[in-house]
Amino acid sequence: MDLQEYVNQFDSMTCIMSVEKKPNGYGKMRIEVGNKAYIDSFEKNSGNLIDMPFGKRFVPGQEYTAYIPKDLNFEHFIYSSAVLKKPMHAYIHPERFDVWFNIFSLPLDFEDPFKCYCTYTQELSTEMNTDSLQSLSAKTTADVLKTCIKLRSTKNFLKTMDEVMADIRNICKANYCCIMLTDFKARKCSLLSENAAPEIGRHTLADFLNDEFIDYAKSWLDIINGSTCLLIKNEQDKEDIKARHPAWYKSLRSANIERLALFPLKYNDDIIGFIWATNFALEETDHIKETLELSTYFIASEIANYQLLQKLEKLSSTDLLTEVKNRNAMNNRILKILSGRERVPNSYGIVFADLNNLKYVNDSEGHGAGDQLLKDGAEILKSTFENSEIYRAGGDEFLIIDMENTKETLSHKVETLRKKSDNPNKISFAVGFYYEENGGDIRKAMREADANMYNDKKAFYERHPECRNR
């Protein structure tokens, strides 16, 4: 067969790929020949949407890595078609290109003792083409549609995301599936949702998330290197990871991870997290890849919307100066308790803290100094009542609601606050404390704490009469 003559029959951008036959796997993958449309993509200003080889001229028979970075995902696609003789299709948006790829590959029955062959055809578009989705398998379409419907119709995002993780784990026939959110600028990562098979017992990513884990996540981007995902299916793939990132390879081995499907979650050109499944069913690899490549596009969009709503809610409920909760949040919290929409324990504590001398500082030193006094006071409250709800109830008044601590523990915290803020010339709080032990009305508890705070303020002026006229 004349490969060049064969590929020239294609109108779309097409090449012939070869895979070296090896006794235990596969060897080098080469781009043997390409038609005119494919070769044109290798030339600058060719009118194509991408510059495939980053400006290099196409040379027949070279390894594909001469033109694009090594990509285990791409190698799986070509191996499945050329060696396993499976027709392959993918509709993807790789990070390294700002276009959608509609990709088709067909095995070639070409006699060669050293190589297997397949065609590789790609169509490009700058926008998602919903018509292209129709060529996906009915099984994939149904699974993706199920995910989209759940996410778009939910009123409880976190609960629904847990359901989606369970669905995806079942699709993958995996033992574990999760979504981790990332903020590389702030060096933070957090667990959004996870689902584990019953037989593996308690298994939560949250136990491992620390400052070092974000470095692992950054390394994943280097390994994925602009592809849509990373697929680790066998020992050959793991040896590649071992060579590129020994520490991560060791971590995978210690966690008994034999197979991994890892997909970045991208929104508006930013990586917002990752989704992965471990020890998935090998026979489901192609379906997993096809389903998650498309599902992650919608999942990332819904996560971004959720994060935006969280930020807006925080802005509407946070005092921007002190970064504690504001009066609006306090009123909503109390209303939920009074209306029965939120249960509270029988025992809880209420603390009022009024910042002394704020008016004097504003008048004598300016509002900038007064603002700093409020911020310094809020920091003392946050360090003292770490696990409590702290609200700025008014100009110089703060409210603390504590549902966790015993009366003795909370009393100790109140005394600690008194000691930290016993400076009439700097930070000084008048403090009122009331502990409800019989499930009484929170309004009564607030009134009692408020009255105790005014008694404490009176005692403050008796101790420091020089502050009375400030």
N, C-alpha and C positions, 0 to 999 in steps of 0.2 A: 504494500500500500504506500502510495506517495502521500506523506502526511501534509506537505504544503498544498498539494493539489486538493486534498480532502478539505482542509480548513478554509481554503479560498471559496468554497461553496456557501459559506455562511455570510449573511449580510451583517449581523450583529457582531460586536467586538468579541472575537473568539480566538483561543489558542489551544494547542495540544499540550497537555501535561504528561510527564512520565514519572514513574516511581520505580526505583531500583528494587529488584527482588532480593530479599535476604532470608536466610534460614529461620531467623528468629525476629521477624518484624519487617521493617522496610528501611531502605537507604535514602539516598539523595533524591530530591524532587526537582525536576527540571522543566523549564518552559521550552519545549522542543521547537515549535514553530508558531507563528501567529498570522492571522489574515491582515489585510491592509488597515481595517478599522482598529484592530488591536495594536498594531505597530504604530499607528498614528498617535495613539495615546501616550507613547513614549517620547514624543517630540513636543517641545515648548511651543506655545501659541498655535496648537493644532486645532483649536476650537472645541476640544473635549472638556468635560467638566472636571477632570482630574489630570494630574501629571503622575502617571504610575511609577516611573522609576526615578522620580526626583531629578529629571533632566538627563539621565543616562540614555544612550542609544541602545536599542534592542539588539541583542546578539543571540541568535538561535542556539539552543542547547545549554544555556547557562542555568545554574541553580536559581530557584525563585528568590532566594535570599540576596541575590545580587541586586534586586530591585525593591523589595519590601522587607521589613524586619521579619525575623523568624516568628512563626505564628502557629502554635499547636492546633488552634481551632481550624485554620486553613488546611493544615496537613491532614487533619481528620476528614475534612470534606473531600479532599483529593484522594486520599487512601481508600475511603469508602467507595468511591466511584471506580477508580482505576484497578484496585486490587480485589475488593469485595464484589465488584461488578454491579453496583447499585446505582440507579439513576438518582441524582441528588438535586435538591432545589433549596435555595435560601433567599429570604428577603430581609436585608439587614442594613444597618446604618453604622459602619465602623467609625470609631472616634477619629482615626487618622485622616478621614476624608469627609468633606462637608456635603455628601450626597448619599442617596439611598441606592443600594445595589440589589438588583434582581438577578440572581445567579442560577445557572443551570449547568449540570455536568452529566455527561453520558459516557459509560464505559465503551472502550473500543476493543473489539476482538481482533487484535493484531498480534501475529506470531512473533515472539521475541523471547529468547531464553533468559534475558537479563532484566527486562523492564516490562511494566504494565502501563497502559495508556488510557487517557480519557480526554474528552473535550471539556473546555471551560469557557462558558459564554456569560457575558455580563451586560446588563442594560442599566443605565444610570439615569437618575432624576434628582432634582434638588428638593422636591417635596414628596412626602409619602403619597403613593398611588394606591388608593383603596382597591382598585381593580386587580392589582398585583396580589392582594391578599387572597383573592378567590382561588389562586393556584396552590395555596397551601392545603395540606391534607384536611379532610373534614374533622378528623380527631383534634388536630392542632387548633383549627378555627373554633371548634366548640369549647376547648379548654380556655383559650384566650378570651372568648366572648363571655364565658362564665365569670372569669376574673374581673373583666371590665364592668359587668352588670353589678356584681357585688360591691365594687369600690364606688361606683357612681351613685348607688342607691342607699348607701349606708348612712345611718345617723350616729353610729358609734365606730369611728375609724379604727381605733386600736383593736377592738373586738373583731371587726371584719378582717383586719390584716392578719390576725391570728388564724382565722378561718382560711384565708388565702394561702398562708404558709402551710397549713395542713393539707390543702388541696394540692399544692405544688409538690410537697413531699410525697404524696400518694401518686401523683403523675410520674414522678421520677423513680418511684419505688426505692426511695432513699431512706437512710436511717436518721438523717438530720437535715433541717432546712432553716435558714434564718435570713433576716435583713439587718445589716448593721449600717447606721448612719455615720457619716464622717464630716468633719469640719477641719480641713487641713491647715487653714490659716490659724485657727485657735488650737490646733493640735488636740482635737477631741474626737472621740468615737463613742457611740452609744448603741445599745441594742434596741431595735424597734419591735421586732417580733421573732419568735422561733417556734419550731415544732420538732419534737423528737419521737422516734419510734418507741413504744413501750418497753421493748426488750433491751434497750441500751440504758435504761434507768434515768436518774436525774442527770441532766446534761444542759448546762446553761452557759452561754457565751459571756454573760455578765461577770462570771467569776474570773475571767481572763482579761477583761478590758482595763488597760492601764496606759500610762504615758508611752510605754514602749510599743504597745500594740498598733498605734497609729503609724509607726515606722514599717510594720509589716504591711499595712494597707497601702502605703506609698510604694512599697516594693512590688505589690501586685500590679500596679499601673505600669511599672517598668517591664514586667514580664508579659502582661497583656499587650502592651506597646501599640495601642491604637486599634486593636482588634475588638470584636464584640464580646469576647469571653475567653476564658481559659478552661480547657478540658484536659483533665488528667485521667487517663483511662487504664494505663498499664505501666509496667516497669520501665519501658523505654521513655515514656513521658516523665516519669518520676526521676529518671537519671538526668533528663534535661533540666528539671527544676533543681536537682542537686548541684549541677554544674553552675547554674545561674544564681542560686540563692541557697547556699548550704544550710543556713540557720533555719529557714522556713522548711526546707526538706526534712530536717531533723524534727521540727515541730509536728509536721504531718505524720511522720513515722511514729512518734511518741503517742499521737492521738489515734493511731490505728486507722488512718484515712488512706484507703487504697484507691479510691476514685473521687474526683472533685469536679464539679461544674460551678465555675465562679464567673459572675456577670457584674460589671460595674453599672451603677444606676446614675444616669446622666440627665441633667435638666439645664437647658439654656447654656450649654457648653461647660457646665460645672459638674464635677463628680460629687454627688450628694450621698453616696453610700455604695454598698455591695449586697448582692443576694447570692447565696450559694447553697448547694446540696452536696452531701457527702455520701460516699458508698452507694451510689445510685445503681440501678439495674443496667448492666452493660448493653443488653439488647434494646434498651429504650434510649440509647444515646442520641440518635438522630432526632427522635421526637422531642426529647428534653431540650436539645439545642434549638430546634425550630420554635418550640413553644415559648421558651424563656427569652429568646432573642426579641420576640415581638412583645411578650408580656411585660418585660422590664421597661419598655418604652412607656406604657400606660401606668405601670406601678410608680415609676419615677415622677410622672406628672402628678399623680394623686398625692404622693408624699410631699412634693413641693407645695401643692395647694394646702395640705394639712399644716406644714411648717409655717406658711404665710399666715394662716388663721391663728396659729399659736402665737406668732409674733404680734399680730394685731390685738389679740386678747390680752397679751402681756402689756402692750402699750396702754390699753384701755384700763388695766387694773393695777398698773405700777406707778408709784410716785417717782417721776423722772429725776428728781433731785436726790432723794435718799435711796432709791431703788428698793424700798420696801413696798408692800401693797398699799394702794391708795384708799381714800374714803369710799369710793364707788365699790371697790372690791369688798370692803368691810360691810357696807350696807347689804350687798348681795349675799354675802356669807351668812349674816344674821337672819336675813329674810328666808333663806333656804332652811335654816335651823327652825325658825318659828313656824314655817309652813309645813314642816315634816318631810320636806324633800331630801333632807340630809339628816341621818341619825348621828347623835352625839352620845358619848358614854355618860353614865350617871355622874362620874367624877371628872371635873375639869377645872382649870384655873383661868382667871381673868386678871390681867395686870394693866393698869393705866400708868403711863410715864409722861410727865409734863416737864418740858425743858425750861428751867429757870433762866431768867435774864435774856431771853431772846429779843424782846422789845428794846431793852437797854443797848444790846450789841448792835441792833439795826440802826438805832438812833445815833449812837455815839461813833460807831466804826463803819457804818454803811451796810447795805443789804448783802454785799458780797461776803462780808465777815459773818453775817447772820446765816447765810446759806452754808458756809463752811461749818458753823456751829451745829446746824441741823445734820449735816452729813457726818460729822464726827460723832454726834450723839447716836445716830442710826447705826453706825459701825459698832458702837459699844453694845447696843441692843442686839444686833445680829450675832455678835460673838458670845453674848451671855445666854440668849435664848435660841440656840442653834436650830433646834427641831420644832420651834413654835411658829405660829402665824403672827407676823408683825405687820401692823397697819399704821399709816400716818392718818390719824383721825381728824386732825385739824392743823392749824398753823404750827403750833409748838407741842402738840399732844399726840402721843402714840398709844396704840392699844395692842396688847399681846393676848392671843387666845391659845391656850395650851391644852390639848386633848390627850397627851401622852404620859406626862410625868405625875408622880405621886405628890401629895401635899408637901411632904418633907423635902423632896427634891426641888420642887418649884419654890418653896420658901427659901431654900439655900440659894437658888438663882437670884431671887429678889434681893437677898442680902448682899450677894456678889455685885449686883447692879448698884446698890447704894454705895458700896466701897469704891467702885470704879468711877462713880460720878459725884464724888463728895468734894468738889472744888468750886466754890462759889464764884471764882474769877475765871473759870473755864467751863467745863462740862458739869452740870448739876441737874439731876432729875428729882422732881417730887414724885414719889412712887406710891400707888395704891394697889393692894392685892386682896383678892377674894377667891376662896376655893370652894366650889360647890361639890358636895359629896352625896347628894340625894336626888340628882337628876332634876334640879329645879330650873325655873325659867331663866334663860340667859340674860334677859333684860334686868332681872333682879340682881344677878351676879354683877352685871356692868354698873348698875347704880351703886352697889356696895363698894366696888373697887374704886369708882369715881369719888365717892364720899371719903374713902380712906386716903385717896391721893390728895384731896384738898386739905385734909387734916395734916398730911405730911408736908404740904407746902406751907401751912401755917407754922408748923414746927421749924421749918427751914428759916423763915423770917424771924422767928424768935431767937434762933441761934445766930443769925446773921442780920441784925437790924440795919446794917449799912446798905443792905441790898433792897430794903423795903421801898425806897423811893426811886429805884432805878427804873 
